[in-house]
């Protein structure tokens, strides 16, 4: 039922958008109709290698995201499990996560040049410092009685973290990963304007330069579609893996 409501609401929004454009209530140069966007997307798939650029962006996002997750999960667990580590790292992480990623583009070029490393770094930067605090917060919300029972039966601190606390926080962790993957996609345009010659950000930025608004919106819509499909797959994985919730 909820899926039908979501589809109906989306279709209604598209019809309203199409009607506004068809009635010339807006300038098509700035606000093209959905049909024009779909036509532009089809042309881009056929003649402008849009599928290849989308694949390049997906690889960049997932590389940065998996790198961020592989670092943030153990660090976040240690920050929550050991007060000294949390006290040492949290101020630094809090400071860096408030820095605007666009302002760090010049530094990324100085440090990594204009190759793939700079793009991955910017995507990682926008994800890691948010995720590590979400992981630490999720670990801190594990019921204290779980910890106490584990110590009562003779578990060592490392076993408590790995076999009790981590498993208890796993449902929240998957949700946090799903949310931060969305954040990672939001930094794609920033990452792909750094001397890029491929990727959806490059496609959107190039179309913007020539005021090809339908192509700009086609690139944006494609990012949204990729994100929506990925999010629904992760939701389904969460429901399947944690059916006991």
VOGU-519484 format. One line per 5 residues: for each residue x, y, z of C-alpha. Coordinates in steps of 0.25 Angstrom, whole numbers, m for minus. Layout:
% residues N
X Y Z  ... .
END
This chain:
% residues 245
0 0 0  11 10 4  18 7 m9  6 10 m17  4 23 m10 .
19 27 m13  17 24 m27  4 31 m29  10 43 m21  22 43 m31 .
14 42 m43  5 54 m38  17 62 m36  22 59 m50  9 62 m56 .
8 76 m49  23 79 m53  19 75 m68  6 84 m67  14 96 m62 .
24 95 m73  14 92 m84  5 104 m80  18 113 m81  17 117 m67 .
32 116 m66  43 119 m76  48 105 m82  62 110 m82  62 110 m67 .
51 100 m64  49 90 m75  38 79 m75  40 65 m70  38 60 m84 .
49 69 m89  58 64 m78  55 49 m82  58 52 m97  71 59 m93 .
75 47 m84  72 37 m96  80 46 m105  92 46 m95  91 31 m93 .
91 29 m108  102 39 m112  109 45 m100  113 32 m92  104 35 m81 .
104 20 m76  120 20 m76  120 34 m68  110 28 m58  118 16 m56 .
131 24 m53  123 32 m43  118 20 m36  132 14 m35  137 27 m29 .
126 28 m19  127 13 m15  142 13 m14  142 26 m5  130 20 3 .
136 7 6  149 13 10  142 22 19  134 11 25  146 2 27 .
152 13 35  140 19 42  134 6 48  147 1 56  150 15 60 .
136 19 65  135 6 73  148 9 80  144 23 83  132 18 90 .
138 6 96  150 13 102  148 27 108  163 31 106  162 29 91 .
148 36 90  154 48 98  166 49 89  159 47 76  145 54 77 .
150 68 78  158 67 65  147 59 58  137 70 62  146 81 57 .
148 74 43  134 70 41  130 85 41  140 89 31  133 92 17 .
138 81 7  138 91 m5  148 100 3  157 88 4  157 86 m11 .
170 95 m13  177 86 m2  173 73 m9  179 78 m22  192 82 m14 .
193 69 m7  188 59 m18  189 66 m31  177 66 m41  176 51 m42 .
166 40 m36  173 42 m22  167 56 m21  153 52 m24  153 40 m15 .
159 48 m4  148 59 m5  137 48 m5  144 41 7  145 54 14 .
130 57 13  127 43 19  137 38 29  136 49 39  121 48 40 .
120 33 40  131 31 51  122 39 61  110 32 57  117 18 59 .
122 23 73  108 28 76  102 15 72  111 7 80  108 16 93 .
94 12 91  96 m3 93  88 m6 106  97 m7 118  92 m20 123 .
97 m27 110  111 m22 114  109 m26 129  104 m40 126  116 m42 116 .
126 m38 127  118 m47 137  121 m60 129  135 m56 128  137 m49 114 .
149 m41 112  147 m26 108  151 m29 93  141 m40 93  130 m31 99 .
133 m21 88  133 m31 76  123 m42 80  113 m34 88  113 m19 86 .
116 m19 71  105 m30 68  95 m22 77  98 m9 69  98 m15 55 .
84 m12 51  87 3 54  100 2 47  94 m3 34  84 9 35 .
95 19 38  103 13 26  91 15 17  90 30 21  104 33 20 .
105 27 6  94 37 2  103 48 8  115 43 0  107 44 m13 .
104 59 m10  119 62 m11  120 56 m25  119 69 m32  129 76 m24 .
139 64 m25  137 63 m41  140 78 m44  154 76 m40  160 74 m54 .
151 63 m57  148 58 m71  138 47 m67  127 45 m57  113 50 m55 .
118 63 m48  127 66 m61  114 63 m70  106 73 m61  117 83 m60 .
119 83 m75  104 84 m79  103 96 m69  114 103 m76  106 103 m89 .
93 106 m82  87 92 m86  77 91 m75  70 79 m79  84 71 m79 .
87 77 m66  74 72 m60  76 59 m67  89 57 m60  83 61 m46 .
71 52 m48  80 40 m52  88 43 m39  75 43 m31  70 30 m38 .
83 23 m35  82 27 m20  68 23 m19  71 9 m25  83 7 m16 .
75 12 m4  63 2 m6  73 m9 m8  80 m6 5  66 m5 12 .
62 m18 7  76 m24 12  73 m18 25  59 m24 26  64 m38 22 .
76 m38 31  69 m33 43  55 m39 42  55 m40 57  53 m25 59 .
END
